[in-house]
Amino acid sequence: MAKINVAICDTEDGYRERLVAYLIEHQAQEMRVHAFSEPELFTAYTKDRTFDAVLFGKGFDGVIDTAVKRGMRGLRLCESPPQKAGGDGGFCSLQEAGCGDVFRYQPAEAIIHEIKAAGGIAAGALPACAHMEVIGVCSPIGHEMQVPFSMIFCARLAETRRVLYVNLTTRAGFLEVFGIQGEYDLGDIVLRLRNRRLEQRAFLKSVYEAGRVHYIPPFANPDNIHDFSPEEYTELLQFVDEKTDFDTVVFDFGEAVYRLADMARQCTGIYCLTKNGFYYEAQTSRFLDYLKRGTKELEERIHVVSLPFSAKHIRAGTDALRQLEWSEFGDYVRNYMAGGER
């Protein structure tokens, strides 16, 4: 993926220098960073060139309009947290015009997320992927390790692919367990999808990173999962395929998903998580009959995985994803993906 050109503009030396230093240390492979301490310097530099994303801080209000008119995507650092606009998926008119508001005093990773959402579009860094793979993960027995399995599965795939993880389970605590951010979520994307207003920048606002994995946080209200139709699911897949550079999408399907079989038919692979034992096997058998009904081809794509693990060893206050990745459970998932014991 090509680097995006980013300008950090702020007359407050301490803030600007700390942010630039953080970006250089943590985002050197994804961003090319330029710093400006005075509006005149920015104006002179951009006389015959542009940036993919510009962070406008103190002292730079006077150059925002000119930069936006020239096609630069701007983010204005504000002193108080901006409010999400009701009924519009969280995006205000300023953002539609090419400039959005970002809270100045928040973790650097949150600001980086906003910069990437803006810069990824202007840079043209998201070419269409013609052969996107869609993978589904489900569990007829409601296996407690379904989400951890999917996250480790995605992390493994992300070593060689551009992977997007989408959580469609009703289980609360996804963000809390993994200690990750998610102000915008799948609900913001679906709302815009229904209103025919989904565009790249709005989509990327809801895409976050955890290690190597890119993810869309689940619906804030799990009741909305049932209203997410197979038709909207198909539209979302088409958008990701045509407008982003993700070559693999992994869906975590929960029990509340409406017409799950219709969604599963669009998957190139489906991993069905269960446990050994008559009770679990009976549930799994009935579920597989439902999935395969009317579609013989689907049978070849289903992989039944018996997971002899529980979540009781996951501890708070640590990097849960890394903890899982290097645990016995992580070894099991990696071995399974490598073609080991099934």
Secondary structure, 3 states (H helix, E strand, C coil): CCCEEEEEECCCHHHHHHHHHHHHHHCCCCEEEEEECCHHHHHHHCCCCCCCEEEECCCCHHHHHHHHHCCCEEEEEECCCCCCCCCCCCCCHHHHCCEEEEECCCCHHHHHHHHHHHHHHHCCCCCCCCCCEEEEEECCCCCCCHHHHHHHHHHHHCCCCCEEEEEECCCCCHHHHHCCCCCCCHHHHHHHHHCCCCCHHHHHHCCEEECCEEEECCCCCHHHHHHCCHHHHHHHHHHHHHHCCCCEEEEEECCCCCCHHHHHCCCCEEEEEECCCHHHHHHHHHHHHHHHCCCHHHHCCEEEEECCCCCCCCCCCCCHHHHHHCCHHHHHHHHHHCCCCC
